[in-house]
Amino acid sequence: MSSLSEVLLNEHHYIAVGTALLPEDEEVDLVYEENASPAKEGRLLLLDPVHDRSTNTWTLEISAELKTVGAVNDITIIHEFLAYAAASKVSIMKYEDDVLTELSNFSSTFIAHSLFTAPPSKYQAEEKLIVGDGMRSVLMLEVDDESGMIYGDDRDLATHQVVALAGIKDRGQGVVVADVSDSSFGQWTS
């Protein structure tokens, strides 16, 4: 498992799971020597928690499954669409009738590692999708709330290896960025 998130889609709660399918042990050393990601593919699963009241037990049923290129590094919701980061791509998905359909994608990252949905604020009227690039930068993507199309981006190249993002609210809306290259945290205000 490479990521785990609770998501609300179509007024129903799911557990979104990202996986990474790793090569055999013999191949892993070679992959690391070449400085490549060991996961060549992954899966995105939407799990539906089902409660059986007669036995008072819970089970998880797979509602949707999608194979991806590379590990699924992060999953979030923006404008009622599912967004996931895998390999060098961020995809915006529509979930309907137990099927995930890609509406748009953005592939101008080295490693799409972390996602955060920045809520509306006095600086921006709509939600924005913040993307942490595991090798280069932080991006702010604009996603159309009706079509799910990505139509704008803004990039901050001050970071180098973003490994985590989180929203903060301290005298305004912002994002805390964990950057491995200098072992520090920074704030990026949206």
C-alpha positions in Angstrom: 0.0 0.0 0.0 1.4 3.4 -1.0 -1.4 5.7 0.0 -4.7 5.7 1.9 -7.5 8.3 2.1 -11.1 8.5 3.1 -13.0 10.1 0.2 -16.6 11.3 -0.3 -17.9 10.6 -3.8 -21.5 10.9 -4.9 -22.5 11.5 -1.3 -21.0 8.1 -0.2 -17.9 7.5 1.9 -15.2 5.2 0.5 -11.7 4.2 1.4 -9.3 5.0 -1.4 -6.2 2.8 -1.5 -3.2 3.3 -3.7 -0.8 0.5 -4.3 2.6 -0.1 -5.7 3.5 -3.3 -7.5 7.2 -3.9 -6.8 9.6 -6.1 -8.8 11.1 -9.3 -7.6 13.8 -9.0 -5.0 16.6 -9.7 -7.6 15.4 -6.8 -9.7 15.2 -4.2 -6.9 19.0 -3.8 -6.5 19.3 -3.1 -10.2 16.5 -0.5 -10.1 18.1 1.4 -7.2 21.5 1.4 -8.9 19.8 3.1 -11.9 18.2 5.7 -9.6 14.7 4.7 -10.8 11.5 4.2 -9.0 11.1 0.5 -8.1 7.3 0.5 -8.7 6.6 0.3 -12.4 2.8 0.0 -11.9 0.2 0.3 -9.2 -3.5 0.3 -8.6 -6.1 2.6 -7.3 -8.9 0.9 -5.4 -12.1 2.4 -4.1 -13.3 0.2 -1.1 -16.8 0.4 0.2 -17.1 -0.4 3.9 -20.2 -2.5 4.4 -21.8 -3.1 7.8 -23.7 -6.3 8.4 -26.0 -5.4 11.3 -27.1 -9.0 12.0 -23.5 -10.0 12.9 -22.2 -6.5 13.7 -19.2 -7.0 11.4 -17.7 -4.8 8.7 -16.3 -5.9 5.3 -14.7 -4.1 2.5 -16.0 -4.5 -1.0 -14.0 -3.3 -4.1 -16.3 -0.7 -5.8 -13.8 0.3 -8.5 -10.2 -0.6 -9.5 -7.9 1.1 -11.9 -4.4 0.1 -13.0 -1.8 2.9 -13.0 1.7 3.5 -14.4 3.8 3.8 -11.2 2.8 3.7 -7.6 -0.2 5.7 -6.5 1.5 8.2 -4.2 -1.5 10.3 -3.0 -5.2 10.6 -3.4 -7.6 13.5 -2.6 -10.9 15.0 -3.7 -11.3 18.3 -5.5 -14.7 19.7 -6.6 -16.3 16.2 -6.0 -13.8 14.6 -8.4 -11.1 12.1 -7.3 -7.5 13.2 -7.9 -4.6 10.9 -7.7 -0.8 11.2 -8.1 1.1 8.4 -9.8 4.5 8.4 -11.4 4.8 11.8 -13.2 1.1 12.4 -13.6 -1.9 13.8 -11.7 -5.2 12.6 -12.9 -8.7 13.9 -12.3 -11.3 11.1 -12.2 -15.1 11.0 -12.3 -16.7 8.1 -10.4 -20.0 6.9 -11.7 -21.7 3.5 -11.9 -18.7 1.8 -10.2 -16.4 3.1 -12.9 -13.5 5.5 -12.6 -13.1 7.6 -15.8 -10.2 10.0 -16.4 -11.5 13.5 -17.2 -8.1 15.2 -17.4 -4.4 14.9 -16.4 -1.3 16.9 -15.8 2.0 15.3 -16.5 4.5 18.2 -16.1 6.0 16.9 -12.9 9.0 14.7 -12.3 7.4 12.7 -9.5 3.8 13.5 -8.6 4.2 12.8 -4.9 1.8 14.7 -2.6 -1.6 16.3 -3.1 -3.6 18.8 -1.1 -6.9 20.5 -1.9 -6.6 24.2 -0.8 -10.1 25.5 0.1 -11.4 28.8 -1.1 -10.0 31.9 0.7 -9.9 35.6 0.4 -7.1 35.1 -2.3 -8.9 32.5 -4.4 -12.6 32.0 -5.0 -12.4 28.3 -5.8 -10.6 25.2 -4.5 -7.1 24.6 -6.0 -5.1 21.4 -6.2 -1.6 21.7 -4.7 0.9 19.1 -6.0 4.2 18.4 -4.4 6.8 17.2 -6.9 9.2 14.6 -5.3 12.1 16.0 -7.4 11.5 19.7 -8.2 8.7 22.0 -7.2 5.2 22.8 -5.8 2.4 23.4 -8.2 -1.0 24.9 -7.8 -3.5 23.5 -10.4 -6.8 25.0 -11.3 -9.5 22.4 -11.9 -12.9 23.3 -13.5 -15.6 22.4 -11.0 -18.0 21.2 -13.7 -15.9 19.4 -16.3 -12.9 18.3 -14.1 -10.5 19.8 -16.7 -7.2 21.2 -15.5 -6.9 24.6 -17.1 -4.2 26.5 -15.3 -1.1 26.0 -13.2 1.3 28.0 -11.1 4.7 26.7 -10.0 7.1 27.5 -7.2 10.6 26.2 -7.9 12.0 27.1 -4.4 11.6 23.5 -3.2 13.5 20.5 -4.5 12.2 17.2 -3.0 8.7 17.6 -1.7 7.7 14.6 0.4 4.6 15.9 2.2 2.0 18.7 2.1 -0.6 19.8 4.6 -3.0 22.8 4.8 -2.6 25.4 7.6 -4.6 28.4 8.6 -2.6 31.0 10.4 -3.5 34.6 9.4 -4.7 33.2 6.1 -4.8 30.0 4.2 -1.5 28.3 3.4 0.3 25.0 2.8 3.2 23.6 4.8 5.7 21.9 2.6 8.2 19.2 3.7 11.3 19.5 1.5 13.8 16.7 2.0 16.7 18.5 0.2 17.3 20.8 3.2 15.3 19.0 5.9 13.1 22.0 6.5 9.5 23.1 6.3 8.3 26.1 4.4 4.9 27.8 4.0 3.4 28.5 0.6 0.4 30.8 0.8 -2.4 30.4 -1.7 
